[in-house]
C-alpha cells in the first residue's frame, strides 16, 4: 500500500511557558492524511478469504481467469479487506485481467466499488503508479475525484507515492488539483512540498494549484516546507510568489516554525525573501521567532535573528524578553549570546506566568540550572529577597549561600512575608541556610514575627534568638515568645530565662558596627587585628558547633557548584 504520510503539525499544541512552541512532529501525531484509523486489520490479505477469481487477478493469470469467468464464477466476492477481483487486478498491475473483469461488468457501480477502507480500484492503481491501469479505469468511467472514507483522492495518493505519470493522467482526466484531499484539509501541494518532490510541485503549480491553500489549521504548503526543513520546496514556492509571512490559525509564521525547528538555511532564505522577524506569532502579541530559537537552543538561527529583531521585546512593557525563553529552555549558550548582545538580564516582569525576573524563572527548571544562574549573575542580574525565597522553596541551599556572598541586599525587603512563608517550610533544614543568613547580617527581628515564632520548631527558634539580646526584645516579640515557651520544651524556656553574657552582648555590638558588605564577606572578620579566638567568637563558631551546622558553601572562581 501507499507510504504513510508524516505526523501532521498541530498548531494548537503548545509547550509550557506561554512559550507557544509548536509541535514539530515529535509529539503525539495526528492521523496522517489519507489513512483510516485501524479498527480492524484491513491491510493483511488472507488467501483463504480470497475468491479463486480474486487470486487469479492478483497473480495476473489470464488463462485461469478466463476459464473461471466462462464457468460463471462471481467477480464481486470480497476478501477479509473488502477487496474484490477488480481491486486485486488494479493494485497488482494485472492489466489484461482488469480489462476482462471490466468487460464482464462494465457498470459504474462495479468500477467504483470500494474496499472496507473506502478505496476504489483507481485509488489502488494511482498509489502504486500503475499508469496504464489508471488509464484503463479512467476510460472505463472511474471518477478521478473519488474519495476514500478519509476523504483521500487518487491524485493525493499518486503525489504521496511520487507517481508523476499517474498524476499526469489524473490531471488530464479532470482530477481537481485544489481542494482538500484528506480529512484534515492537507492537500496534494502540501504533500508534494513535504516530500520535496520538485517535479511534482512544479507540475501542480503549473496546473493551477493554489499556493496559498490551507489545511484545517491554517497551514500553507510554504509553512510545511519551513516546518520540515524542505529547502528546495521552500525555494520553489517562494519563487512562485507564495506568501512568506502567512500565519497559521494560531498566528505562527513560517519563520517562527523554521526557527523553532532549527532549520538555519530555511531561516536564511525566508529572511532574504522578506519574512518579518517582528511579526507576532501569538494572540498576546509578544512571541517572535527569536523566542523559539532561544528556547530550543538553535544558536545559528539566533545569531541570524538577534540583529534583525526589534529590541522592544527586551524590556518593553506587555512583552516578554527572549532571555526568558533561553532560561525556560535551559539554553546556556543562547542566554549568553542574548546578554552579550545587550539584552537585559532583568528583562521585564513576565506577565504570562508572573515572574519578576529571569532569575526567578530559573528556579522553576527541573534540569540543572546553576549554569543559567551563573550566567545571569555574570551579566549583572540584580539579586533580591525573592531569589533567596526561591532558593528555600526549591531547596537550593548552596545557591542561597552564594547569593548572600554575592551581596544580595538584606534590607529593605518588600517581599518579607513571602520570604518568611518559604523559610517556615524550609525550617527543618535550617542548618543549611539560616546560619548563613544571620551571619551575613540579616536582622533576626525581621524573622521574629508571629508566623515564625509559632510555626518553627524549638531548635530553629533558639538558634534565631542566639543572634539577639533575647532579654531586650521589643515587648510584642517578648510576649509572643513567652506565650510560645509556655507550651514548648524545657530547652526554650531555659534559654529565654537565661541572661546573655557580656561577651555575647559585646559580640552583638561589634557586629552591629560593621557594614553589611563586611558581614557578607568571607574574610573581612578574619582580617581584623584581633586574636583568632575572637574571630571565631564573632563568627559564632561555638554556636555553630553546638548546633552541628555542616560546612557551608562550596564556591569556586565566583561560581556555584553543589556542595559535596
N, C-alpha and C positions, 0 to 999 in steps of 0.2 A: 504494500500500500504506500501512499504518499508519505514523504518525510514530514515529521512533526514540525509545526511552527514554533517560534520562540515563545518563552513565557512573556505574556504581554505586560507592558508597563501600566501600572495602575496609578494615575495621577493623584488619587485621593489618599493614597497610603503615605503617611508621613513619619519621619523619625522624631524622637524626643527632642525637645527644646522649643518647639515652635521652630525647630530647625527647618521644617518644611521640606526636608530632603525627600526625594522621590525614590521609589523602589526601582532600581535599575535592572531588575531581573533576578536579584539574588534572594528576594523574599518569596513568600508563598505565591506561586504563579497563578495567573488567571487561566481560564480554559482557553487553550490555543484556538485560533480561528480554524473553522472547517473541521472540527473534531467533535465527536459525541462523547460526553462523559459516560464512562462504562457503567452500565447496569448489568449487562451480561457480556460474555466474551463472544463478540461477533467477528473477531479477527482470525481465529484459527479455524481452518476448514477441516471438517471431519468427513473422511471419504465415505463412511457408512451412511452419511445423511445425504450424499450427493447422488442424483439420479444417474443412470447409465448415459443418458443424453448429455447431462452436465459434465460427466467425466470425459466423454469424447470431445466435447467442445473445449474443455480445459487442456487436453493433450493435443488438440488440433488434428484429430484423426478423422479426416473427411470420409473415408470409406466406411468406418463403423457408424459414423453419424448418419450417413445416407441410408444404411441398412435399417438403423433404428427408426428413422423417420418413415421409411417405407412400411415398417411394421405398425406404424401409428402410435409410436411412443410419445408421451406428452412432453412438450417443450417448456412447460411452466411449473415444473416441480422445483420447489426451493429447498436448499440445504439448511444447515443449522444457522447460517448467517443471513438467510433470506435471499441467497444468490440463486438465480435461475441460469439456465444454459447461456442465455444472451450475455449475462454478466461475465461468465467464465470466458466466453469467446472474446469479449471486448478487453478484459484485463490481460489475457494471455496472448493477445495479438493473433488470434486464430481467425484470419480474415475470411477464408473460404467457408469455414464453419459458421461465421457470423452471417454471411450472405445467405447460406442455406436456411438458417433459422429465421431470418427476416422474410425470405421467400415463403417459408411455411406460414408465418404470421406477420404480416406487414402492418398490422393495426397499430395505431398511435399508442394505445394502451400497453401493448407488449413492448414496443421500443422504449417507452418511457417508464416501464415497470421498475420499482425501487427495491433495494435491499432493506434489511431491518435498520440500517443506518441512514437510509434515505438516499443512497447512491443509485443513480441511473447508470446504464452502460456507458453513456458519454462521459460521466464523471470518472469512471474507472479507466477508460481509454486515455482521457486527457491527462490524468495523473501519471500515467506510465509513458506518455509521449508517443503513443501509437497513432501517428498522424493519419495513416491510411484507414485505420479503424474509425478514427474520428470523422474522416471524410465520408465513409460509408454510412455511418449513423446519421450525420447531418443531412446527407442526401436522402436518407430514408425518413426524415422528418423529426429527428431528435431536436429537442429545444436547447439552443446554445446558452440560454439563461436559466436553465433548470437549477433548482437549489435543493440541497440536502436538508435534513431536519435541523441542521446547524446553519442553514442559510448559505452554504458554500456553493459556489458556482464552478462549472468546468473550467472557466477561464482562470479562476483563482488557483485551482489545482494544477493547471498547466504552468502557471507562474511559480507556484510553490516548489515545483519539481524541476524548474528550469527547462521546460519543454517548449522551446520557441516555435518549432514547426507546427505543433498542435495549437499553439497560441495564435499563430497567423491564420490558420484555418478557421478557428472560432471567431476571430475578428472579422474575417471575410463573410462569415455567415451570420453576422449581426449580434455577436456577443457584446454586451454592454460593458464598455471599458470603465465607466464610472459607476457610482452607487456602491452600496455595501455588498461585500462578498463573504461576510461572516456575521455571526450574531452580535459581535462587539463593534461592528462598523469598520473593522480593519479590511481594507480592500486590496486589489491586485497591486497598486502602486506602492502601498505600504509594504507589502510582502516582497516585491522586487527590490525595494530600497533596502530592506533588512538583509536580504540575501546578497546584496551588492552585485546584482546581475545587470551590468551596464547596458548590454544589448537589449534586454527586455525593458529596462527603464526607458531607454530612448524610444523603443517601439511604442510603448504605452503612451508616452508623451506625444509622439507623432500622431497617434490615433485619437488624440483629444482627451487623454486622461487629465483630470483636474488636479493640478499640482498642489492646490490648497485643500484637497479633500480631508475631512476629519473623521476620526472614529468616534465612538461614544464618549470618549474622554477629551475630545477636542484636539487630539494629536494628529499632526500632519505627517506626510512622508519625510519632509525635511527634519522634523523633530525626531523621527525614528532614526534617521541617519546620524544625527548628533548624539542621540542616546546610546547607540550601539557602536559608535566609532567607525561608521562606514564612510570613509573619507571620499572615495570615488563617487558613491551615491550622492553624498552631500554636494560635491563639486558639480555634478550633472544638474541637480535640482536648482542650485544657485544660479548656474548658467542659464537655466530655462526661465529664471525670473521668480522662483519661489521666495516667499517672504521669510527673511532670516529673523524677523522679530515677531513671528507668530507666537501666540500664547495658548497653552492648553487650558482646560476648564479650570484648573487651579492656579492659573496665571504663570505657570512655569514656562520659560523660554528655551529654545534650542541651546542658547549659550549657557543657560543655567544648568541644563541636564548634562551638557558636554563637560562643563567644569566639575560637576559632581562626580561624573564617572572617570574623570582624569584623561579625557581624550585630547591631548595637547594640540595635535595637528588640526583637529576639528575646531578647537577653540581659536587657533590662529586664523584658519580660513573664515570662520564666522566673523571675527573681529575685522579682518581685512575686507569683508564684504558688507560691512555696515551694521553688524549686530551691536545693539546698545547695551553696554555693561551696566547702565544705570536704570534699566527698565525693571521696575519692582516685580517680584515673582511670587507675591502672596497678597492676600486681601488686606493685611495690615500695613502694606507699603513700607517694608523695611528690608525684605530679603532680596539679595542680589547674588549674581554668580560668584562674587568674591567670597561670600559666606560659605557657599557649597565647597569651593576649592579649599578654604581654610579648614573646615570641619573634617573633610575627607583626607587631608594631608597631601594634596596634589601640589607640590611646590612649584613645578614648572608652569602649571596653569596660573597659580597665584602670582608668580613673577610677571606674567603677561597682564594680569588684571589690576595689580596694585597701581601702576602709573595711569591707568585709564579710568579708574573708578572715582566718582565724586567723593570727596572727603567728608561730605555731610554725614555719612554713616558713622564716622569716627566717634564724635561726641555729641552729635546733633540730638535734640530732644525728639522723642517719639520714634527714634531709630535704634538700631542695635549694631554695635560695633562688630566687625568680623573677628576682633580679638576674643569675644565671647565664643564664637564658633570654633576657633582654634582650641580654646580651653575645653569646650564641651567634647571635642573630638580627641582630646589628649595629644594634640599635634604640636610637639615642642618646636620643630623646625619652622613650621608655618607661623607659630606665635612669634618666634624671634624675628622672622622676616618682616612681619607687620610692625613690630616695635622698632626694628631698625629703620624702617621707612617712615617713622614718625607717628604711628598710631599710638594713642594714649593707653597706658596700662590701667588707667582708671575708667576709661570708656564713659558710659553713662549708666544710670540706673536701668536695669533690664526690666522693661515694663511687662514682658510676657510672663516671666517667672519671678519677678520682683527681687532680683539680685541687685545689691547695691554696687557691686563691682565684679570684675572678672576673678579677683582673688576669692570672693565669696563663692562663686560658681565652682572654683577648683575643688572645693571640699565635697561637692556633690558627686565627683567622679569615683567610680568603683575601682578604676585602674590605678596604677601607681601615678601619683600626681606631684611628687616632690620636685621633679624637673620643671613642671609648669610653675610651681611656686617660686623656685629659684630664679627662673627667667623673668617673672613679673617683678620680683624684688630687684633684680639686676637693672631693669629699666625704670626703676623709680616708683613702683607701686607703693602707695601710702598705706600704712597699717593702722588699724583701729581696733576697738574692743570687739566689734563684730567678728573680726578674724580670729581673735582669741576665743570667742564664744563657739565658733565653728570648730576650732581645734578640739574643744572639750566635747562638743556634740558628736564628732566623729572619732574621738579618742586618738587624735594625732598629737600626742604629748611632746614628742621631740620637736615638732613644728611649733607648738606653743612656746616652748623654752627658747627656740631660735628667734621667734618673733619678739620676745622680750629683749633678747640680746641685740636685735636689730633696731631697738629703740621705739617699739610700739608705745605710743603715749598712754600713760596710766591715769591721766586726768586732763581735761574734764571728759567724762563719759556720758553721752546722751542715751546710750543703749544699756545702761547698767542693769535694768530689770531683766533684759533678755540674757545678758551675761550670767546673772545670778541663777536664772532658771536652768541654764545648761550646766552651771557649776554645781548646783544641787544634785543633778543627775549624775555628775562625774565625781561626786564626793567620796564614793567608795574607793576611788583610786587617787585620792588627794595627794598622796606622797609623790606622785609623778608630775604634779603641776602646781599645787598650792605653795610649796616651799619656794619655787622659783618666782612666783608672782609676788609673794610677800618680801622676799629678799631683794627684788627689783625695786622696792619702794612703794608698792601699792598700799594705800591706806586701808588697814583692816576694818576700820569703821564703816567703809562702804559695803563690806560684806555683812556686818553685824546688824542686819535688818530682821524683821520678824520671820520672813520666809526662810532665811539661812539658819537662824538660831533654832527654829522649831522643826527644821527638816533634817539637818545633818546629824551624824552620829556624834557621840561624846568625844571620840578621839579627834575628829575633824574640828569640832568646836574648840576643844582645848588647844589644839595646835594654832588655830586662828588667834586665840587670846594670848598666846606666847609673844605675839608681836605688838602687844598693847600694855598699857598700865591698867590691868583689869580691875584695880581698885579705884580708878579715877575715870570711869567711863561716863558718857552722858547719861543722865537719870533715866531716860526712856530705855536705853540699852541695858543699863543695870537692872531695871525692873523686869525686862524680858528674860535676861539671863537667870535671874533669881527664880523666876517662875519655872524656867526650864529645869534648873537644878533641883527643884523640889520633887521632881519625879524621875530624875536621872541617876546615874551611877555615883558611887561614893567618890570616885576619882574627880569628877567635875565639881562636886560640892567642896572637896578638899582644895582644889585648885583655886576657885574663886574666893575661898576663905583665907587663903594664904596672902601674906603681904609681899609684894615684889621686892627683891633685894636691891640694894643700892647699885650694884654693878649692872643689873638689868636696866634700871632707870637711866644710868649713865649711857648704856648702850643705845637706848631709845633716843636720848638727847643727841648723841654724836651722829647717829644715822639721820635724824631729822635735819641736821645742819648740812648734810651732803646734798648736792644737786642730783636730780633724777638720773641724768646720764652717768653719774658716778656710781650710783647704786646698780644700774643696769649693766655696768661694765664687768667683765670677767676679772679684771686685775687691779682696779683702782684701789680698793681697800687694802689689798696685799702690798701695795706700794707705799702706803702711808708709813711715816717714820715711827712705827710702833713695834713693840715685841710681837713675835709670831703668835704668841698665846692670845694677845689682844685682837690680832687679825682674825683668828679663829672664833673668838668670842663675838666680835662684831658680825661675823657671818653665821652666827647661831649654830656653830659646829656641834655643841653639846646637845642642843635641842634636836638637830637633825639625826645625830647618832642615837639619842634616846628613842626617837620615833621610827628608827630603822629606815630612814629615807635613802633610796638607792642612788647610785651615780646618776648625774643628770645628763645634760645634752651631749650628744656626740656631734661636734661641729668641725668641719674640715674645710679650710680655704673659703670660709664665708658661706658655705652651702650646707644644706641639711642632708643628713643621712640617718637612717633608722638606727636607734641605739641597739647595740648587740647584747 
